Amino acid sequence: MKKVLVLFSGGKDSMLSTVLLIEQGFETVLVHYDNSLELGSKNATNGYKRLMKKYGEDKVKYLGVKKIDAIFRSFIKDFYNLKVDEILKEYGKISYSQFNCLACRLSMYVTTIILCKQLNISYVADGARNSQLFAIEQDDMLNLFKELFKEYNIDLLLPVKNLENDYEEKNEFLVRGIIPKVSEAQCLIGMPLYTNDREILNATINVYKKFLYPKINDLIERYKNVKFGDDYI
């Protein structure tokens, strides 16, 4: 049975992604990431327990919560000190919300690549969905993320990418006998765009390529043997 590491928030997108992957014959290994800017990171455990009860522990495993705030800080370092006109000139009109989401998602991906190498897993799944209107969940960015994982011989799977709306998603749960109610962690800084703004998307791509991507391999090499913590002592 093929293993897939699932970025698991405990929300509906990651829950449904896990269900679809199980139906495709994968053994799912769930992991939740905490950037220390969210509330209720332990709530993801509730989603894992529901899935394990329905599908069994041979199909669903849970690595728990992994702290990613140190890697997140490495990505945002220097950018937060740039002046608005410097950002505009170099990258274009990116909103701070979309930069935060991009840096946070890359923190998850760096940690995921390291975990995949440590656990010998070659598939990763993300519950990204176009209709959520995050810049990082639009096709142009998702294709760049797929290329990133391919550099490390990992396939990025996006099981719910094309779901059109929440109504359609709820039906996917209901037809499988799952109540579409979840208790997920709440991020304090991430928020979607109001519209599918091409200008912000282009700027997000520029920031990824010019500012963040060059940092990725160094971070992976630096932390490749680390056992990521789940809390602070």
Kinemage of the C-alpha trace (Angstrom):
@kinemage 1
@onewidth
@group {chain A} dominant
@subgroup {mainchain}
@vectorlist {calphas} color= white
{ca met a 1} P 0.000 0.000 0.000
{ca lys a 2} L 1.398 3.401 -1.006
{ca lys a 3} L 1.861 5.935 1.783
{ca val a 4} L 0.967 9.596 1.457
{ca leu a 5} L 1.797 12.335 3.956
{ca val a 6} L -1.274 14.560 4.311
{ca leu a 7} L -1.054 18.179 5.473
{ca phe a 8} L -3.926 17.922 7.917
{ca ser a 9} L -5.552 21.017 9.396
{ca gly a 10} L -8.584 19.082 10.591
{ca gly a 11} L -10.759 21.258 8.348
{ca lys a 12} L -13.106 20.026 5.636
{ca asp a 13} L -10.589 20.299 2.788
{ca ser a 14} L -7.942 18.180 4.475
{ca met a 15} L -10.557 15.760 5.852
{ca leu a 16} L -12.076 15.159 2.433
{ca ser a 17} L -8.636 14.914 0.826
{ca thr a 18} L -7.781 12.132 3.265
{ca val a 19} L -11.024 10.286 2.530
{ca leu a 20} L -10.485 10.458 -1.235
{ca leu a 21} L -6.915 9.203 -0.906
{ca ile a 22} L -8.009 6.259 1.236
{ca glu a 23} L -10.540 5.371 -1.466
{ca gln a 24} L -7.706 5.458 -4.008
{ca gly a 25} L -5.801 2.856 -2.002
{ca phe a 26} L -3.360 5.016 -0.062
{ca glu a 27} L -2.295 4.572 3.531
{ca thr a 28} L -2.598 8.104 4.854
{ca val a 29} L -0.143 9.594 7.358
{ca leu a 30} L -1.531 12.830 8.777
{ca val a 31} L 0.519 15.698 10.172
{ca his a 32} L -0.618 19.056 11.535
{ca tyr a 33} L 1.650 22.103 11.493
{ca asp a 34} L 1.612 24.905 14.052
{ca asn a 35} L 3.252 28.252 13.223
{ca ser a 36} L 2.403 29.641 16.699
{ca leu a 37} L -0.018 32.094 15.061
{ca glu a 38} L -3.081 29.898 15.288
{ca leu a 39} L -5.599 28.848 17.900
{ca gly a 40} L -6.580 25.271 18.653
{ca ser a 41} L -3.840 23.262 16.959
{ca lys a 42} L -4.829 20.234 19.038
{ca asn a 43} L -8.250 20.231 17.335
{ca ala a 44} L -6.760 18.332 14.410
{ca thr a 45} L -6.682 15.280 16.670
{ca asn a 46} L -10.489 15.194 16.602
{ca gly a 47} L -10.500 14.845 12.824
{ca tyr a 48} L -7.919 12.083 12.954
{ca lys a 49} L -9.984 10.131 15.507
{ca arg a 50} L -13.103 10.385 13.327
{ca leu a 51} L -11.240 9.105 10.283
{ca met a 52} L -9.562 6.294 12.198
{ca lys a 53} L -12.933 5.192 13.591
{ca lys a 54} L -14.418 4.959 10.097
{ca tyr a 55} L -11.468 3.579 8.114
{ca gly a 56} L -9.235 1.887 10.706
{ca glu a 57} L -5.725 2.518 11.933
{ca asp a 58} L -4.229 0.552 9.037
{ca lys a 59} L -5.496 3.298 6.679
{ca val a 60} L -5.000 6.362 8.879
{ca lys a 61} L -2.025 7.272 11.050
{ca tyr a 62} L -1.194 10.542 12.807
{ca leu a 63} L 2.207 12.102 13.419
{ca gly a 64} L 0.674 14.770 15.650
{ca val a 65} L 1.485 18.485 15.704
{ca lys a 66} L 4.839 19.749 14.445
{ca lys a 67} L 6.147 23.229 15.215
{ca ile a 68} L 7.163 25.212 12.120
{ca asp a 69} L 7.548 28.709 13.574
{ca ala a 70} L 11.371 28.675 13.384
{ca ile a 71} L 11.278 27.907 9.652
{ca phe a 72} L 8.485 30.443 9.179
{ca arg a 73} L 10.674 33.093 10.855
{ca ser a 74} L 13.522 32.181 8.498
{ca phe a 75} L 11.285 32.881 5.510
{ca ile a 76} L 9.834 36.190 6.716
{ca lys a 77} L 13.191 37.491 7.967
{ca asp a 78} L 14.240 40.578 6.013
{ca phe a 79} L 10.976 40.865 4.082
{ca tyr a 80} L 9.191 42.473 7.020
{ca asn a 81} L 11.821 45.222 7.077
{ca leu a 82} L 11.325 46.153 3.433
{ca lys a 83} L 9.573 49.429 2.724
{ca val a 84} L 6.338 49.389 0.767
{ca asp a 85} L 7.923 51.110 -2.241
{ca glu a 86} L 10.782 48.576 -2.232
{ca ile a 87} L 8.329 45.677 -2.284
{ca leu a 88} L 6.294 47.304 -5.039
{ca lys a 89} L 9.344 47.947 -7.208
{ca glu a 90} L 10.896 44.499 -6.819
{ca tyr a 91} L 7.879 42.174 -6.633
{ca gly a 92} L 4.668 44.033 -7.443
{ca lys a 93} L 1.474 44.542 -5.476
{ca ile a 94} L 1.405 41.678 -3.002
{ca ser a 95} L -0.812 41.914 0.076
{ca tyr a 96} L 0.692 41.101 3.467
{ca ser a 97} L -1.938 38.409 4.002
{ca gln a 98} L -0.840 36.554 0.865
{ca phe a 99} L 2.842 36.900 1.747
{ca asn a 100} L 2.159 35.434 5.188
{ca cys a 101} L 0.235 32.532 3.657
{ca leu a 102} L 2.992 31.884 1.139
{ca ala a 103} L 5.750 31.914 3.761
{ca cys a 104} L 3.691 29.724 6.090
{ca arg a 105} L 2.833 27.190 3.371
{ca leu a 106} L 6.477 26.964 2.357
{ca ser a 107} L 7.369 26.356 6.005
{ca met a 108} L 4.967 23.428 5.920
{ca tyr a 109} L 6.433 22.186 2.654
{ca val a 110} L 10.033 22.353 3.867
{ca thr a 111} L 9.079 20.369 6.965
{ca thr a 112} L 7.068 17.959 4.824
{ca ile a 113} L 9.984 17.280 2.487
{ca ile a 114} L 12.217 16.559 5.483
{ca leu a 115} L 9.628 14.238 7.041
{ca cys a 116} L 9.136 12.426 3.735
{ca lys a 117} L 12.855 11.769 3.492
{ca gln a 118} L 13.019 10.603 7.095
{ca leu a 119} L 10.003 8.289 6.684
{ca asn a 120} L 10.675 7.181 3.090
{ca ile a 121} L 7.378 8.586 1.757
{ca ser a 122} L 7.153 9.745 -1.857
{ca tyr a 123} L 3.630 11.217 -1.950
{ca val a 124} L 2.314 14.372 -0.287
{ca ala a 125} L -1.276 15.638 -0.260
{ca asp a 126} L -2.502 19.169 0.331
{ca gly a 127} L -6.145 20.199 0.658
{ca ala a 128} L -5.602 23.302 -1.483
{ca arg a 129} L -8.761 24.400 -3.315
{ca asn a 130} L -8.926 27.022 -6.095
{ca ser a 131} L -12.314 28.319 -4.951
{ca gln a 132} L -10.926 29.354 -1.549
{ca leu a 133} L -9.264 32.324 -3.339
{ca phe a 134} L -5.883 32.160 -1.658
{ca ala a 135} L -3.170 33.189 -4.116
{ca ile a 136} L -1.117 30.142 -3.127
{ca glu a 137} L -4.010 27.833 -4.048
{ca gln a 138} L -4.345 29.016 -7.647
{ca asp a 139} L -3.001 26.835 -10.461
{ca asp a 140} L 0.060 28.939 -11.257
{ca met a 141} L 1.358 28.655 -7.710
{ca leu a 142} L 0.287 25.028 -7.295
{ca asn a 143} L 2.268 24.080 -10.403
{ca leu a 144} L 5.348 25.745 -8.918
{ca phe a 145} L 4.829 23.787 -5.702
{ca lys a 146} L 4.549 20.547 -7.695
{ca glu a 147} L 7.863 21.358 -9.356
{ca leu a 148} L 9.408 22.010 -5.945
{ca phe a 149} L 8.397 18.598 -4.618
{ca lys a 150} L 9.564 16.914 -7.826
{ca glu a 151} L 13.057 18.250 -7.134
{ca tyr a 152} L 13.044 15.947 -4.101
{ca asn a 153} L 11.370 13.007 -5.914
{ca ile a 154} L 8.019 13.586 -4.223
{ca asp a 155} L 4.625 13.828 -5.945
{ca leu a 156} L 2.242 16.520 -4.688
{ca leu a 157} L -1.404 15.390 -4.813
{ca leu a 158} L -4.300 17.881 -4.713
{ca pro a 159} L -7.468 15.819 -4.278
{ca val a 160} L -9.966 18.691 -3.775
{ca lys a 161} L -8.362 21.366 -5.950
{ca asn a 162} L -11.284 21.639 -8.375
{ca leu a 163} L -14.199 21.552 -5.931
{ca glu a 164} L -16.335 24.544 -6.903
{ca asn a 165} L -17.876 25.495 -3.555
{ca asp a 166} L -18.661 24.485 0.031
{ca tyr a 167} L -22.040 23.021 -0.975
{ca glu a 168} L -20.382 20.539 -3.333
{ca glu a 169} L -17.857 19.653 -0.651
{ca lys a 170} L -20.561 18.980 1.942
{ca asn a 171} L -22.278 16.579 -0.423
{ca glu a 172} L -19.035 14.632 -0.835
{ca phe a 173} L -19.055 14.054 2.927
{ca leu a 174} L -22.753 13.260 3.183
{ca val a 175} L -22.743 10.624 0.451
{ca arg a 176} L -20.060 8.792 2.441
{ca gly a 177} L -21.974 8.965 5.710
{ca ile a 178} L -19.755 11.631 7.267
{ca ile a 179} L -21.208 14.712 8.972
{ca pro a 180} L -19.465 17.733 7.391
{ca lys a 181} L -18.782 19.468 10.698
{ca val a 182} L -15.205 19.929 11.853
{ca ser a 183} L -13.189 21.623 14.579
{ca glu a 184} L -10.022 22.926 12.988
{ca ala a 185} L -7.308 25.276 14.134
{ca gln a 186} L -7.881 28.947 13.351
{ca cys a 187} L -5.027 30.937 11.824
{ca leu a 188} L -4.865 34.531 13.039
{ca ile a 189} L -3.081 36.049 10.038
{ca gly a 190} L -4.129 34.080 6.948
{ca met a 191} L -7.101 35.259 4.919
{ca pro a 192} L -8.287 34.711 1.334
{ca leu a 193} L -8.614 37.404 -1.294
{ca tyr a 194} L -12.003 38.985 -1.966
{ca thr a 195} L -11.618 38.310 -5.691
{ca asn a 196} L -9.266 36.338 -7.890
{ca asp a 197} L -6.822 39.234 -8.253
{ca arg a 198} L -4.298 38.543 -11.022
{ca glu a 199} L -2.053 41.409 -9.943
{ca ile a 200} L -1.619 39.982 -6.450
{ca leu a 201} L -1.132 36.479 -7.853
{ca asn a 202} L 1.667 37.683 -10.141
{ca ala a 203} L 3.349 39.442 -7.226
{ca thr a 204} L 3.041 36.299 -5.111
{ca ile a 205} L 4.774 34.317 -7.841
{ca asn a 206} L 7.548 36.921 -7.968
{ca val a 207} L 8.088 36.785 -4.214
{ca tyr a 208} L 8.220 33.002 -4.342
{ca lys a 209} L 10.744 32.870 -7.177
{ca lys a 210} L 12.968 35.776 -6.180
{ca phe a 211} L 12.822 35.909 -2.376
{ca leu a 212} L 11.646 32.620 -0.848
{ca tyr a 213} L 12.599 29.811 -3.220
{ca pro a 214} L 16.370 30.478 -2.872
{ca lys a 215} L 16.113 29.796 0.873
{ca ile a 216} L 14.421 26.397 0.606
{ca asn a 217} L 17.275 23.980 -0.026
{ca asp a 218} L 19.482 25.522 2.650
{ca leu a 219} L 16.709 25.094 5.218
{ca ile a 220} L 16.129 21.486 4.188
{ca glu a 221} L 19.832 20.704 4.503
{ca arg a 222} L 20.072 22.484 7.858
{ca tyr a 223} L 17.172 20.631 9.465
{ca lys a 224} L 17.153 17.314 7.586
{ca asn a 225} L 18.042 15.284 10.699
{ca val a 226} L 15.869 17.189 13.164
{ca lys a 227} L 13.022 15.581 15.058
{ca phe a 228} L 10.505 18.426 14.959
{ca gly a 229} L 9.031 19.416 18.305
{ca asp a 230} L 5.318 19.405 19.088
{ca asp a 231} L 5.425 21.978 21.889
{ca tyr a 232} L 7.800 24.100 23.933
{ca ile a 233} L 9.195 23.135 27.331
